[in-house]
């Protein structure tokens, strides 16, 4: 272990290695799964930084800081200190960019600020190439929360199915690109706006001399092209041409790069990941990668690698900073609090738990079991997602979960795993 701590400094970063995957409860934040690998924890100590660092070095301490919950399950490899010219939040952001790190969980070490987290995760030893991880779209999150709580129309059911298939295809693509090697930055699932036009990109790979843009499709069955139009072979029904979507995204991305003064060529492809997809009468120069060509994709990307510079990381950061997190139009079913079925859903099959347990809930439909704490937190988060303007109160969550035996038990769970605001009848949680 190496210590680089100046007694006059007030900020520090603890480099920590976890020897194996673990699922741990982190105070009131809840239970999270931590992957084997390297982490950086960023903290501050205004009075005595040496005492704070020495406390982190010990294992047998009373749990006070979020890092204390991780400490027994790994090894500290290095500690660095920083002066107060840079704030704790700014330091976390700088280290995230420097090491191309990701956030393994929300609000770790950042309960008193607006940062997403002060814990960073580093894959491949000390460098993570995935600058932005893929997330579940807001539309799909809402559909998942509403499923089994209401009856979808046939149109809504099909749209939900397409969202699930699309996300499944994107995850398949991520498996192909996660081992492309160093010297290539990956920005996944990004939505940008340029000249009042929103456009979404499934995956961007920032290489030495170009940007590779991928639009991922999980199409099944047989299709054919005729007069630049796409049709389903079985029904002869016309479908949306994915090449048009690709061309639009590439045009808008080129405008975006020009606006931010980045001069770099773009190579764009539509990637078809489902093994049963077949396209007849496809022109030889179609910008597409077919299922039979997926194994060649990794070697193709690796051939474009090279030593990256600060300009590449600057571009990656700019893209992440400009990512649009909320869009004005969501295609989700209409619903109200009164119309939705109440209860705690099984994570396995989505049906509702029938009986409350001492510490575990058992699903009578699929046989799946889940800790009460995990199911409760997940159900409250679903309430927060579906009703963002409603306050999380004991009474509302008691009714929403339905099978919790009493308001007292509901209040205890909320106090343990959520942050309370106010007192008495005005008390709520966030």
QUIFENBEL-V133044 format. One record per pair of residues at least 24 apart in sequence whose C-alpha atoms are under 6 Angstrom apart, sorted by the first residue. I is the first residue (numbers start at 0). J is the second residue. D is the distance in whole Angstrom. If there is no record, write none. Layout:
I	J	D
I	J	D
This chain:
0	76	4
0	77	5
1	77	5
2	77	6
2	78	5
3	78	6
3	79	5
4	79	6
4	80	5
8	81	5
8	82	4
9	43	6
9	44	5
9	45	5
9	82	6
9	83	6
10	42	6
10	43	4
10	80	6
10	81	5
11	41	6
11	42	5
11	43	6
11	79	6
11	80	4
11	81	6
12	40	6
12	41	5
12	78	6
12	79	5
13	39	5
13	40	5
13	78	5
14	38	6
14	39	5
14	75	6
14	76	6
14	77	5
15	74	6
15	75	4
15	76	6
16	73	5
16	74	5
17	73	4
18	73	6
25	68	6
27	415	5
27	416	4
28	416	6
37	121	5
38	119	5
38	120	5
38	121	6
39	118	6
39	119	5
40	118	5
41	117	5
65	108	6
91	117	6
98	126	5
99	127	5
99	130	6
100	127	5
128	184	5
128	185	6
129	185	5
130	185	6
130	186	5
131	186	5
131	187	5
132	187	6
133	187	5
133	188	5
144	381	6
148	339	5
148	340	5
149	339	6
165	217	6
168	217	5
179	297	6
182	304	6
182	305	6
182	306	6
182	307	6
189	322	6
190	322	5
190	323	5
191	322	5
191	323	6
193	255	6
206	304	6
207	304	6
207	305	5
207	307	6
209	263	6
209	264	5
209	265	6
210	265	5
211	265	6
211	266	5
211	267	6
212	267	5
213	267	6
213	268	5
213	269	6
214	269	5
215	269	6
215	270	5
216	271	5
217	271	6
217	272	6
217	273	5
219	275	6
219	276	5
220	275	6
220	276	5
221	276	6
221	277	5
222	278	5
223	278	5
223	279	4
223	280	6
224	280	6
341	399	5
341	400	6
341	401	6
342	399	6
342	400	4
342	401	5
343	400	5
391	427	5
391	428	5
392	427	5
